[in-house]
Amino acid sequence: MKLEQVLRVLNEEPAAGVLQPYWRESMACLPADTPDFLNPAALRETMAYTNIDPEEYDPVIRVAGRIAADNALKLLAWHCRRLLFEVDDYPGADIKRWPEMVQALGKDANYFYFLMALASVDYVRDLHRKRGLPEDITQATCSDIWRFLPRYAGLRVRVPETLSWLRHAVVGNLFKVGRHQYIRSAFSGTIQVFRHGASGDVVALAEGKLQLNSAGYFDGDSGIRDPRAWTTYLYANERTVHGFPVIPEGYVLRNDVRLRLDEWSLLLFRDTPVLDMHIPPAEPMPLEASIDSMRRALNLFYRYFPERTFRAFSCRSWLFNTQLQDILGCSSNIAAWQREQYLFPTPAPIPAGLPFIFSHAPFDLENAPRDTRLRRGVVALLERGEPLRNGGMFGLPEDLPHFGNHFYRSGWERVRKRLGLPSP
Ligand SMILES: CC(C)(COP(=O)(O)OP(=O)(O)OC[C@H]1O[C@@H](n2cnc3c(N)ncnc32)[C@H](O)[C@@H]1OP(=O)(O)O)[C@@H](O)C(=O)NCCC(=O)NCCS
């Protein structure tokens, strides 16, 4: 059957262009029987393995049966699964343009993509088995698919936009270790990080040509411009590097400093390999769980992927917005974790984190829920017309034993004096 015919039967013709690649190859390898990813027994086993609530099983199996029994739906599901997980060069940007499947499946539409999420599990298990990874890592990594359950569509994830996220685990780039997920990637912070040889102290300098506001954050955050904005510079010669320090609390000081390169070594800069951290929703995030997760991630990568070197942990997220210190105060997991990391500014031309703080549904300030401290604080800030910033963090693996003691913040007073910076 041709793709055009399939889409015509399903009333999804506009998707023809984006789904055309590799259609012929998909049809050539279509199994004669029901594909495993639509098989009820296999689905039950996968849902049990990934801790999906048993109450969810029946509708999933019913829709899988509906797809298996309808030739056009079955062919399309088979093809989409292949494009997602077996065709490396099929662009993630094209996945975002797939149909929502409402024409084809009506109220069952979101099950189509949950079945894709379930189908990712076999690939991940197979790959982890081949690498000899511990079973608890495999199971935790796979269990992240719960967010694709139909009842969370539009709230926790957007389908098909978020589907390509599943590819990270399938190709062995993403692992869940304890509380957090890790992907080895290239550092994207606009800073350079140095360590002082004799004392072990750490300082970050802002890259040059950053347009910052008078508070030391990016000018233009949430579209708000500062008439007193200024521009950073960063110069180096064979003996010194000269620029503006970022303090561990996460903003840039407008006092330039010179670091002597016989005293300070460059550790981290743009594109250095890092372990990028991702914070799955809904689980509690006490500081101990975060630190434990980072320790275990180090062990995992050192032991199973020694070839995948990295220089730091890193993350860019609304969770590292320093405004949250004021909003949440001391008794907060988010604020506590911020205090253990070295924070730095990242730009946020639109208010950062609203989908994670409220939901992926369009944000409506007037009617936004105010049921938690965070939500109340964010709503109040937006009502005052202030920007809602983003933030970045890094933590160096060799400093991990000191986490829990505000290592970078408590070392800053020494750094400040050493660099001749004025008292705050
Ligand atoms: C990460 C996460 C688990 C932290 O939650 P936590 O451990 O409760 O954090 P805190 O202790 O700092 O919470 C302090 C307050 O903020 C609230 N809060 C925290 N995260 C919230 C969120 N995402 N939405 C709404 N309120 C939130 C808490 O309920 C608490 O308020 P309360 O005392 O009135 O109940 C939570 O924010 C979450 O699930 N986030 C979604 C995942 C995410 O954003 N990942 C990063 C994507 S870039």
The ligand as an ORCA input file, in Angstrom:
! r2SCAN-3c Opt
* xyz 0 1
  C      12.114     19.594     40.256
  C      10.920     19.483     41.163
  C      10.645     18.014     41.508
  C      11.200     20.253     42.453
  O      10.099     20.158     43.283
  P      10.281     20.242     44.887
  O      11.241     19.190     45.342
  O       8.907     20.240     45.482
  O      10.929     21.697     45.042
  P      10.952     22.681     46.247
  O      11.126     21.984     47.568
  O      11.985     23.689     45.944
  O       9.496     23.359     46.187
  C       9.240     24.550     46.894
  C       7.830     24.996     46.595
  O       7.651     25.182     45.182
  C       6.632     24.319     44.673
  N       7.057     23.783     43.378
  C       8.242     23.218     43.069
  N       8.278     22.847     41.795
  C       7.069     23.176     41.281
  C       6.524     23.051     39.981
  N       7.224     22.511     38.966
  N       5.293     23.518     39.787
  C       4.591     24.088     40.776
  N       5.054     24.247     42.036
  C       6.297     23.782     42.278
  C       6.485     23.246     45.720
  O       5.208     22.664     45.706
  C       6.760     24.016     47.005
  O       5.639     24.815     47.288
  P       4.714     24.527     48.597
  O       5.633     24.597     49.788
  O       3.662     25.574     48.563
  O       4.156     23.130     48.376
  C       9.657     20.093     40.492
  O       9.904     21.459     40.237
  C       9.319     19.425     39.187
  O       8.733     18.374     39.153
  N       9.665     20.080     38.059
  C       9.389     19.614     36.725
  C      10.638     19.110     36.039
  C      11.446     20.197     35.424
  O      11.059     21.342     35.451
  N      12.593     19.823     34.886
  C      13.496     20.754     34.275
  C      13.118     21.021     32.882
  S      14.201     22.257     32.164
*
